Amino acid sequence: MTEHSHDVPRPPSRKHGLSVISLIVLGFVSGSVAAVALALGLVREMLLVVTGGGVAMGVFLALSPRVASQWERAVVLRLGKFVGLRGPGLFWIIPLLDEIVVWIDVRVRTTGFAAERTLTRDTVPVNVDAVLFWQVEDAEKAALGLEDYEEAVAWAAQTALREIIGKTDLADMLAGRDVLDADMQRLIDERARAWGITVKSVEIRDVVIPQALEDAMSRRAQAEREKQARVILGDAEVEIAHKFSAAAGIYRNDAIALQLRSLNLLYEGMKERGTLMIVPSSMADSMSAGSYAGLAAFAAQQAAANALPEGGK
């Protein structure tokens, strides 16, 4: 995109041609003069002269009426001097003496503008695209005070954008666009008020940074995420260690609880079929696992003996 651009076509600076009102005036004046000439019973030569004069007068008066749209204001000069604004609707001028020098559009307008390779406060070159919403509040100031008020608004917006970028760090620009929008609106509005123009809002559309810096920021963000994941894992390990330490204190003061926990661990390990577990003799003696294992084996033998007679039957 260029340094500044207009997103909407410029309104016409002048209007030419006859309106419907002009045609009505022309027909009425010409017809009235011709009717009077006929009523007076003038000779043919005089009738033609009078009728021709009536047509000329009708054409002259037909240039007087003008019609302005609801959103338009006409700046009228009389012999080069400003006499006022006209519109909306029907208004009249004095042909040959009055001149409509410009038609002002008082609707909200949009102007796109950009700043290319502009350095931020931390010396990072960026390309920034923005859009400006503005409106002509005083058509007289806009028309008489500036040669081209649209061009002036575009240049003021671009200058303000460069100024704001130079005062802002890249991180603040990426994270706080609302603040930049408000600062630019205030700065542009201060300059445009003297021209009869009000700035409605400013919006930053895009901020483009160099590709190398974008890759570096991506790697940094990834490293920060990995760091955060490891910190969370470390905090979990510390919490687990505290829980184990509290459990060890309970087991140290309660031998029965320790024995029940040991038996539960042994059961969990042996409940799966085909599992072979080797228990150290010291551990088995401490939790009397031998007695429980003997009882379990005796119960298994009794169950097998009871099953044999039933199979024989």
NORVEN-V827329 format. One record per pair of residues at least 24 apart in sequence whose ideal C-beta (glycine too) atoms are under 10 Angstrom apart, sorted by the first residue. I is the first residue (numbers start at 0). J is the second residue. Records with the same first field share a line. If there is no record, write none. Layout:
# NORVEN-V827329
I = J  J
This chain:
# NORVEN-V827329
0 = 111  112  113  115  126  128  204  205
1 = 111  112  113  115
2 = 112  113  114  115  153  154  157  161
3 = 110  111  112  113  114  131  150  152  153  154  155  156  157  158  160
4 = 110  111  112  113  128  153
5 = 108  109  110  111  112  149  150  152  153
6 = 108  109  110  111  112  130  131
7 = 104  106  108  109  110  111  149
9 = 104  108  147  149  150
10 = 68  70  71  101  102  103  104  106  108  149
11 = 71  101  102  104
12 = 74  99  100  101  102  103  142  147
13 = 73  98  99  100  101  102
14 = 65  66  67  68  71  73  99  102
15 = 99
17 = 58  61  62  64
18 = 61  64  65  66  89
19 = 64  66
20 = 61  63  64  65  66  89  91
21 = 57  58  60  61  62  63  64  65  66
22 = 57  61  64
23 = 61  64
24 = 57  58  59  60  61  62  63  64  91
25 = 54  56  57  58  59  60  61  62
26 = 57  61
27 = 57  60  61
28 = 53  54  55  56  57  58  59  60  61
29 = 53  54  55  56  57  58  60  61
30 = 54  57
31 = 56  57
32 = 56  57
33 = 57
58 = 94
59 = 94  95
60 = 91  94
61 = 94
62 = 92  93  94  95  97
63 = 90  91  92  93  94  97
64 = 89  90  91  92
65 = 89  90  91  92  97  99  102
66 = 90
67 = 99  102  103
68 = 102  104  106
69 = 105  106
70 = 102  103  104  105  106  107  135
71 = 102  103  104  105  106  138
72 = 101  102  103  104  105  135  137  138  139  141  142
73 = 97  99  100  101  102  103  138  142
74 = 98  99  100  101  102  103  138  139  141  142  143
75 = 99  100  101
76 = 100  101  142  143
81 = 139  142  143
83 = 139
84 = 137  138  139  142
86 = 138
100 = 142  143
101 = 138  141  142  143  148
102 = 138  142
103 = 135  137  138  139  141  142  148  195
104 = 134  135  138  141  149
105 = 134  135  136  137  138  141
106 = 134  135
107 = 132  133  134  135  197  199  200
108 = 132  133  134  135  149  152  196  199
109 = 133  199  202
110 = 149  150  152  153  155  156  157  201
111 = 153  156  204
112 = 152  153  154  155  156  157  158  159  160  187  201
113 = 156  157  160  204  205  207
114 = 156  157  158  159  160  161  162  163  164  165
115 = 161  207
116 = 207  209
117 = 157  160  161  162  163  164  165
118 = 161  164  165  169
119 = 163  164  165  166  167  168  169  170  171  172  206  208
120 = 164  165  166  167  168  169  171  172
121 = 167  168  169  170  171  172
122 = 168  169
123 = 164  168  169  170  172  208  209  212
124 = 164  169  207  208  209  212
125 = 164  167  169  172  173  206  207  208  209  212
126 = 205  206  207  208  209
127 = 160  161  163  164  172  179  203  204  205  206  207  208
128 = 160  202  203  204  205  206  207
129 = 156  157  159  160  163  176  179  180  183  201  202  203  204  205  206
130 = 156  200  201  202  203  204
131 = 155  156  157  159  160  183  184  187  191  198  199  200  201  202
132 = 184  197  198  199  200  201  202
133 = 184  187  188  191  196  197  198  199  200  201
134 = 191  195  196  197  198  199
135 = 191  194  195  196  197
136 = 191  192  194  195  196  197
137 = 192  193  194  195  196  197
138 = 195
139 = 195
140 = 192  193  194  195  196
141 = 191  194  195  196
142 = 194  195
143 = 195
144 = 193  194  195  196
145 = 193  194  195  196
148 = 191  194  195  196
149 = 196
151 = 190  191  194  196
152 = 187  190  191  194  196  198
154 = 190
155 = 186  187  188  189  190  191  194  196  198
156 = 183  184  186  187  190  191  198  201
157 = 187
158 = 186  187  190
159 = 183  184  185  186  187  188  189  190  191  198  201
160 = 186  187  201  203
162 = 186
163 = 187  201  203
164 = 206
169 = 206  208  212  216
170 = 216
172 = 203  206  208
173 = 206  208  216
176 = 202  203  204  206
177 = 202  203
179 = 203  206
254 = 285  286
257 = 285  286
258 = 285  286  287  288
259 = 286
260 = 286
261 = 285  286  287  288
262 = 286  287  288  291
265 = 291  292
266 = 291
269 = 295
